[in-house]
Amino acid sequence: MVIDLRSDTVTKPSKAMLEAMWQARVGDDVFREDPTVNLLEERIAKMFGKDKALFFPSGTMANQTAIKLHTNPGDQIVCDKYAHIYNYESGGASFNSGVSCKLIDGEKGRFTAQQVEEAINPDAYYYSKTSLVEIENTTNKGGGACWDFHEILKIRKVCDNHQLGLHLDGARLWNALIAKNETTEPYGKVFDTISLCFSKGLGCPVGSILVGDEAIMRDAIRIRKIFGGNMRQTGYLAGAALYALDHNFERLAEDHQKAKEIGEVLSKRSAVKSVYPVETNIVIFELNADVEDKRFVEKLKEKNILIIEMGERKLRMVTHLDYTGPMHKKLLNELKNL
């Protein structure tokens, strides 16, 4: 039994999901004739109260498209120093859109409206033009931390006062909605664009989506084409996403509970200096200075337990759909005896 907690992207489609994919009605999506893709896009747009949604092969492409829609070359994005668009998208913001990032030193990937206000460049020709604020919910490097929606509303006001766009990297927004008992509509009202991932907690093999109103989304499909993301009979993937929305969304609470139990065990281990507060399905912990992180990871690997290094003596575990009860029991026992 291999226990793979490197990411929630390691899941494989269940038999029921594969059956839903097999039964999906398909067409040529480049001609906008795939009925299952159209159904998924219409459903997501309606969930968030937006005009349009567009299916993408990856979250990175969805985020990069959003950045392109909101900015012009030479502009600047305000985001947290932990932001996925800055750390884990291969410099795509600068390569694809010619923009730079003004990094906020937030708290576990979250920041305040006041910090946004202070990060906006003066309106002078020799400064980069601040044009977009980007938020990530939940925060990956922040240990799956959830944003306070009231603070997001304050940030929206700052954006309105300075005519800035507001984009949400919602790769794991599904987890935040469950953890905070929130709904999709308020997010649709406050953000101009939102990217959402189906291949993390929801357990799909491929797929993300970008949602927004007509004006901002008008060129999204053209940019997706430029990035090489237009696909043909994509309904098989959209069928998996539709199945996941119906069957794998509410169960995210199970992943969160398991992650909290892992965090509790880790916090009692002498090798562990600290554990980030566990809100969703990500557990990040820091080892003591006398414990070698690579050796810690290797010891777990010898027991068929896979986790990932985050740098600075920090390690990460992510619970997911394929992390079963017996696996959880074994992991907790191994951690107690490690």
TORROLUM-206420 format. One line per 2 residues: number of its first residue (from 1); their letters; for each residue z, y, x of C-alpha. Coordinates in pm, 1 decimal. Each point is the difference from the previous one (the first is absolute). Layout:
<milos>
NUM> a> Z:Y:X ~ ... $
</milos>
This chain:
<milos>
1> mv> 0.0:0.0:0.0 ~ -117.3:327.6:154.3 $
3> id> 184.3:308.3:-123.7 ~ -232.9:294.6:51.6 $
5> lr> 174.0:334.6:-51.2 ~ -227.4:212.3:217.3 $
7> sd> -142.0:176.3:-304.9 ~ -54.6:-33.4:-373.7 $
9> tv> -371.9:-19.2:79.6 ~ 25.2:-364.5:114.3 $
11> tk> 2.8:-141.0:-353.7 ~ -273.1:-229.8:-128.7 $
13> ps> -137.3:2.8:-355.4 ~ 175.3:-237.7:-236.9 $
15> ka> -198.7:-260.3:-194.8 ~ 31.2:216.2:-310.9 $
17> ml> -130.9:305.8:184.8 ~ -288.3:-200.6:142.6 $
19> ea> -84.4:-117.9:-352.2 ~ 1.6:362.1:-121.4 $
21> mw> -233.6:91.5:286.3 ~ -230.6:-291.8:-80.7 $
23> qa> -17.3:97.9:-366.4 ~ -68.7:369.6:69.4 $
25> rv> -320.0:147.2:-139.7 ~ -194.1:166.5:279.9 $
27> gd> -295.9:226.7:60.5 ~ -132.2:230.9:270.2 $
29> dv> 268.6:261.6:56.9 ~ -231.6:219.3:207.8 $
31> fr> -190.1:47.8:-326.7 ~ 343.2:36.8:-170.5 $
33> ed> -82.1:-312.6:-204.0 ~ 296.2:-223.0:84.2 $
35> pt> 198.0:-24.1:-326.8 ~ 320.9:-127.6:163.9 $
37> vn> 4.6:278.7:258.3 ~ -65.6:253.6:-275.0 $
39> ll> 284.3:-146.5:-205.7 ~ 242.3:19.4:294.0 $
41> ee> -95.3:358.9:82.2 ~ 33.9:104.7:-364.3 $
43> ri> 337.9:-171.2:-26.9 ~ 144.3:164.6:311.2 $
45> ak> -134.3:342.5:-97.0 ~ 161.1:-35.1:-342.7 $
47> mf> 331.2:-118.8:149.5 ~ 25.5:318.1:207.0 $
49> gk> -155.4:235.3:-254.9 ~ -292.8:79.7:228.4 $
51> dk> -373.2:32.7:-63.9 ~ -133.2:-242.6:258.7 $
53> al> 92.8:-283.2:231.5 ~ -208.2:-166.4:270.4 $
55> ff> 51.0:-346.8:149.4 ~ 10.0:-31.9:381.3 $
57> ps> 7.3:-293.2:242.6 ~ 305.2:142.6:180.6 $
59> gt> 282.0:249.4:-31.3 ~ -104.0:167.9:322.7 $
61> ma> -346.7:71.4:-141.2 ~ 152.8:132.9:-322.8 $
63> nq> 230.2:232.7:196.0 ~ -279.2:112.9:230.9 $
65> ta> -219.5:75.9:-299.0 ~ 277.1:206.9:-156.4 $
67> ik> 42.9:198.3:321.5 ~ -375.9:64.4:9.1 $
69> lh> 4.2:117.8:-361.8 ~ 285.8:244.4:57.9 $
71> tn> -92.5:151.7:336.8 ~ -264.2:157.0:220.0 $
73> pg> -36.6:-49.3:376.2 ~ 258.4:202.8:187.1 $
75> dq> 254.9:-15.5:-284.8 ~ 351.7:-133.9:38.0 $
77> iv> 199.5:-254.0:-201.5 ~ 376.7:20.8:-39.8 $
79> cd> 160.5:-345.5:13.5 ~ 301.9:-180.7:138.4 $
81> ky> 12.0:-125.1:358.7 ~ 26.4:-353.5:-142.9 $
83> ah> -308.1:38.4:-223.6 ~ -240.6:-291.6:-13.5 $
85> iy> -299.1:236.6:8.6 ~ 125.1:131.7:336.6 $
87> ny> 136.1:-317.4:162.9 ~ -202.6:-292.0:-130.3 $
89> es> -348.6:113.4:-101.1 ~ -153.4:10.1:349.2 $
91> gg> -20.9:377.8:18.3 ~ -225.5:-2.8:-304.3 $
93> as> 108.1:343.0:-124.4 ~ -136.8:165.8:313.5 $
95> fn> -296.8:-235.7:45.2 ~ -123.0:-1.0:-359.9 $
97> sg> 102.9:343.8:-125.5 ~ 57.2:207.2:314.4 $
99> vs> 352.1:94.9:-106.9 ~ 335.5:5.3:177.0 $
101> ck> 347.5:-89.7:-124.5 ~ 306.3:225.0:-0.9 $
103> li> 284.4:-249.4:27.4 ~ 329.2:52.6:-179.3 $
105> dg> 313.3:-152.2:149.9 ~ 120.7:-148.0:-325.9 $
107> ek> 261.1:-256.6:-94.9 ~ -141.3:-353.4:-6.3 $
109> gr> -344.1:131.7:-83.5 ~ 114.4:248.5:-263.8 $
111> ft> 23.4:378.6:24.4 ~ 95.6:297.9:-211.2 $
113> aq> -192.2:278.2:-169.8 ~ 160.2:244.8:241.0 $
115> qv> -135.4:-196.1:295.0 ~ -346.4:12.0:-154.5 $
117> ee> 30.5:375.3:-44.9 ~ 92.6:39.3:365.9 $
119> ai> -289.0:-223.8:115.0 ~ -274.9:201.8:-169.4 $
121> np> -198.5:203.0:250.0 ~ -28.5:378.6:-33.3 $
123> da> -313.8:131.5:-164.0 ~ -166.0:118.5:320.0 $
125> yy> -340.9:-97.0:136.3 ~ 140.1:-141.1:325.4 $
127> ys> 214.9:-260.8:-178.0 ~ -117.5:-326.4:-149.7 $
129> kt> -23.3:37.3:-374.9 ~ 266.3:-205.8:-175.4 $
131> sl> -178.2:-164.9:-291.9 ~ 182.5:-323.0:-90.3 $
133> ve> 350.1:-144.8:-23.5 ~ 27.5:-378.6:18.7 $
135> ie> 293.0:-213.0:-117.2 ~ 52.3:-374.8:44.3 $
137> nt> 203.6:-189.4:-260.0 ~ 152.7:-238.1:88.8 $
139> tn> 20.2:85.8:369.2 ~ -105.4:-282.9:230.5 $
141> kg> 163.5:116.1:324.5 ~ 290.7:131.6:-206.8 $
143> gg> 94.6:-351.1:-107.2 ~ -147.0:4.0:-350.5 $
145> ac> 189.1:314.1:-95.4 ~ -79.0:159.2:-336.1 $
147> wd> -50.7:369.3:-61.8 ~ 214.6:209.3:-232.5 $
149> fh> -248.2:104.5:-267.9 ~ 180.4:331.7:-49.7 $
151> ei> -78.6:89.0:361.4 ~ -364.3:-93.2:-58.5 $
153> lk> -8.2:247.6:-290.7 ~ 132.0:271.6:232.4 $
155> ir> -271.0:-83.8:253.8 ~ -259.7:26.8:-277.3 $
157> kv> 115.3:357.0:-65.2 ~ -37.9:85.6:368.7 $
159> cd> -350.9:-144.2:-5.3 ~ -88.4:202.1:-309.4 $
161> nh> 134.1:319.7:156.8 ~ -219.0:-51.4:306.9 $
163> ql> -305.2:-160.5:-167.8 ~ 51.8:-331.0:182.6 $
165> gl> -106.8:-347.0:-107.4 ~ 262.5:-272.9:-39.1 $
167> hl> -87.8:-361.9:79.4 ~ 218.4:-305.9:-44.9 $
169> dg> -41.6:-301.3:223.7 ~ 132.9:-239.6:-259.7 $
171> ar> -73.5:-323.5:181.5 ~ 341.3:-123.1:-113.7 $
173> lw> 50.9:233.0:-295.1 ~ 27.3:-310.6:-218.8 $
175> na> 322.0:-83.7:186.3 ~ 135.9:352.2:-46.4 $
177> li> -71.2:-8.8:-373.4 ~ 200.9:-321.3:-38.1 $
179> ak> 285.1:109.3:228.6 ~ 40.0:341.6:-166.7 $
181> ne> -85.2:-114.6:-353.6 ~ -278.5:257.8:-14.9 $
183> tt> -336.5:8.9:-175.7 ~ -348.4:88.8:117.4 $
185> ep> -76.6:303.0:-218.5 ~ 228.5:252.4:175.4 $
187> yg> -160.6:-87.8:333.6 ~ -343.5:59.6:-147.4 $
189> kv> 108.1:344.6:-118.2 ~ 142.5:117.6:332.3 $
191> fd> -251.8:-138.7:253.6 ~ -364.5:98.6:32.7 $
193> ti> -95.5:-338.9:144.8 ~ 184.1:-331.4:32.7 $
195> sl> -97.0:-308.8:197.5 ~ 144.6:-333.8:-111.1 $
197> cf> -13.2:-339.2:169.6 ~ -42.9:-336.6:-172.0 $
199> sk> 21.7:-217.2:313.4 ~ 364.6:65.9:87.1 $
201> gl> 277.3:-71.8:-250.4 ~ -240.8:-88.2:-280.0 $
203> gc> -140.0:-289.8:201.5 ~ -376.4:59.4:-17.1 $
205> pv> -225.5:-106.0:288.6 ~ -183.3:334.0:21.2 $
207> gs> -8.0:337.4:-166.1 ~ 132.0:351.6:-51.5 $
209> il> -88.2:277.3:-241.1 ~ -14.0:380.4:2.9 $
211> vg> 74.2:195.7:-315.2 ~ -41.3:368.4:-82.3 $
213> de> -154.5:250.5:-237.2 ~ -374.0:55.2:-40.0 $
215> ai> -29.2:306.6:222.3 ~ 164.3:-151.8:308.5 $
217> mr> -150.6:-348.5:-51.1 ~ -360.4:114.9:-48.1 $
219> da> -102.4:-81.3:357.2 ~ 229.1:-301.5:50.2 $
221> ir> -270.6:-261.2:-48.8 ~ -233.2:182.0:241.6 $
223> ir> 271.0:6.8:266.8 ~ 77.7:-365.9:-63.3 $
225> ki> -369.0:-68.2:63.0 ~ 8.2:199.9:324.8 $
227> fg> 301.7:-203.1:114.0 ~ -186.3:-323.3:-76.3 $
229> gn> 224.2:-92.9:-290.5 ~ -247.4:-47.7:-284.1 $
231> mr> -5.6:-363.8:-112.1 ~ -205.4:-206.0:-242.1 $
233> qt> 156.0:-272.1:-221.5 ~ 348.6:137.5:54.5 $
235> gy> 129.3:-118.8:-334.7 ~ 141.4:-311.6:160.8 $
237> la> 241.4:222.2:194.8 ~ 62.7:228.0:-295.8 $
239> ga> 82.0:-308.7:-205.3 ~ 277.8:-80.9:245.5 $
241> al> 136.6:354.6:-34.6 ~ 0.0:-19.3:-378.8 $
243> ya> 182.4:-332.2:15.0 ~ 254.5:146.7:243.1 $
245> ld> 75.1:296.3:-225.3 ~ 74.9:-237.7:-285.7 $
247> hn> 198.0:-263.7:191.0 ~ 124.5:124.5:339.7 $
249> fe> 125.9:351.8:-65.0 ~ 335.0:-51.3:-173.0 $
251> rl> 96.6:-284.4:235.3 ~ 17.2:243.4:294.4 $
253> ae> 368.4:31.9:-85.6 ~ 45.2:-353.7:136.6 $
255> dh> -139.7:107.6:337.3 ~ 233.7:298.0:4.1 $
257> qk> 305.0:-214.8:-66.8 ~ -88.7:-241.4:279.2 $
259> ak> -52.6:288.8:240.5 ~ 342.2:141.9:-83.7 $
261> ei> 161.9:-337.0:66.4 ~ -177.5:-20.9:336.9 $
263> ge> 126.2:347.8:83.7 ~ 356.1:-97.6:-85.5 $
265> vl> -10.4:-301.0:233.8 ~ -158.6:198.2:282.5 $
267> sk> 261.4:274.9:-26.9 ~ 269.6:-255.6:89.7 $
269> rs> -172.8:-134.8:310.2 ~ 140.4:110.3:335.4 $
271> av> -350.5:41.3:147.5 ~ -96.8:256.2:-263.9 $
273> ks> 91.0:363.5:55.0 ~ -103.4:124.8:-344.3 $
275> vy> -206.1:-82.5:-307.9 ~ -195.2:258.3:-197.3 $
277> pv> 115.8:26.0:-362.3 ~ -204.7:-257.8:-192.7 $
279> et> -154.4:143.0:-317.2 ~ -307.5:-216.0:-48.1 $
281> ni> -160.4:-289.5:189.9 ~ 10.5:128.6:359.3 $
283> vi> 289.0:-68.3:237.9 ~ 4.8:197.6:325.9 $
285> fe> 283.9:-57.7:243.2 ~ 84.6:115.4:349.8 $
287> ln> 136.4:-228.0:271.4 ~ 279.5:84.5:240.7 $
289> ad> -99.5:122.9:345.1 ~ 97.1:-331.2:163.3 $
291> ve> -230.2:-204.5:-228.6 ~ -365.9:-33.2:96.7 $
293> dk> -216.3:50.8:-307.0 ~ -285.3:-222.8:118.9 $
295> rf> 246.8:-280.9:68.2 ~ 153.9:43.3:-346.4 $
297> ve> -343.9:-29.2:-159.2 ~ -83.6:-301.7:215.3 $
299> kl> 322.9:-180.8:-93.4 ~ -89.2:37.1:-367.9 $
301> ke> -356.8:-111.1:66.7 ~ 134.3:-319.6:155.9 $
303> kn> 150.5:-68.9:-342.7 ~ -332.3:77.4:-176.0 $
305> il> 120.4:344.2:-113.2 ~ -246.5:281.6:64.7 $
307> ii> 104.2:366.2:7.6 ~ -147.7:311.4:161.4 $
309> em> 107.0:255.0:261.6 ~ -3.8:368.0:-94.0 $
311> ge> 81.4:145.6:343.6 ~ 320.5:166.0:121.7 $
313> rk> 191.5:-330.0:-40.7 ~ -74.8:-0.5:-372.1 $
315> lr> -122.3:-310.5:-183.3 ~ -140.5:-45.6:-348.8 $
317> mv> 4.5:-266.5:-268.4 ~ -192.8:32.0:-327.0 $
319> th> 63.0:-221.3:-302.7 ~ -287.7:-94.2:-227.8 $
321> ld> -146.5:-225.6:-266.4 ~ -37.6:-303.4:228.3 $
323> yt> 353.8:24.8:140.6 ~ 168.4:-267.9:-209.0 $
325> gp> 360.3:-78.5:-86.3 ~ 24.2:-291.0:249.0 $
327> mh> -147.5:222.5:271.2 ~ 255.3:268.1:-79.3 $
329> kk> 287.2:-245.9:21.2 ~ -121.3:-130.5:334.8 $
331> ll> -48.2:350.5:141.8 ~ 350.4:112.2:-94.8 $
333> ne> 149.0:-312.1:160.6 ~ -202.1:47.4:319.1 $
335> lk> 102.2:365.1:25.8 ~ 365.6:-90.0:-44.7 $
337> nl> -24.2:-257.7:278.5 ~ -231.4:185.9:236.5 $
</milos>
